Amino acid sequence: MIRVLIVEDDPMVAEFNKRYLEQVGGFQLVSIAASVKEALCVLEEEVVDLMLMDIFMPGKTGLELLRHIREAGRKTDVIFITAASDMERIQTALRYGAVDYLIKPFEFERFNEALSAYREKFAFMKNQHTLSQAELDRQILQKEAKAITEELPKGLTRGTLQVIVEAVQSMGRSPFSTEDISERAGISRVSVRKYLKFLSDIHFLGVKVHYGTIGRPVYQYQYDEENESVIKQFL
């Protein structure tokens, strides 16, 4: 669970943020702080992964708190939820490393989008020690692969792709070969190989090459459900 601290001086807004948070899975509310001073006390006592924080508060501002935790080297992320809409404060928040910025008033859909994106990135970074450039661009920097279009390569069909994707997903996280999918899908290995290459090209699948005793490469694929979204536009 991602441990969350809400930093908001308006009790009604804090309650709304709390209720919204409860509707998004994967998060646990640690506490609610009405000032920077209270937030610092919580940070001293509790492990906090994410703060949902306003900028305008009595005494020190949310920006000052973010600057403080950065200077202190705390591993706590911040999503600002604030009425501050001027470019200077927004730029300052982003330069200090805020992972998202919601301007009041906002809809639950935007809140859910921010929290869901953070949850996915949090889980990905927690389970990875090294990244390829493609993984960094797609998962962390949110860059789309330029080669991806909504059209399938020549010779591939959506119907067959759907069958192969379902066979891949049935493998879970276990590594598999072309032969494994061919047997499950009832499709020739030659055809399956084309589809698996396409799925690895768009980063739906991870692929590793192993060389046997006679030097022939053997391709091992692996499905990661976190990459499921990249295939939807093709089906």
RANOR-V377541 format. One record per run of one state. SS is the DSSP state (a for helix, b for strand, c for the rest). FROM is the first residue (numbers start at 1). TO is the last residue. Records with the same first field share a line. If there is no record, write none. Layout:
SS->FROM-TO + FROM-TO
//
This chain:
c->1-1 + 8-10 + 23-26 + 34-35 + 46-49 + 54-61 + 72-76 + 83-86 + 96-99 + 104-107 + 128-132 + 141-157 + 170-175 + 177-177 + 186-188 + 202-204 + 212-216 + 224-224 + 235-235
b->2-7 + 27-33 + 50-53 + 77-82 + 100-103 + 176-176 + 205-211 + 217-223
a->11-22 + 36-45 + 62-71 + 87-95 + 108-127 + 133-140 + 158-169 + 178-185 + 189-201 + 225-234
//
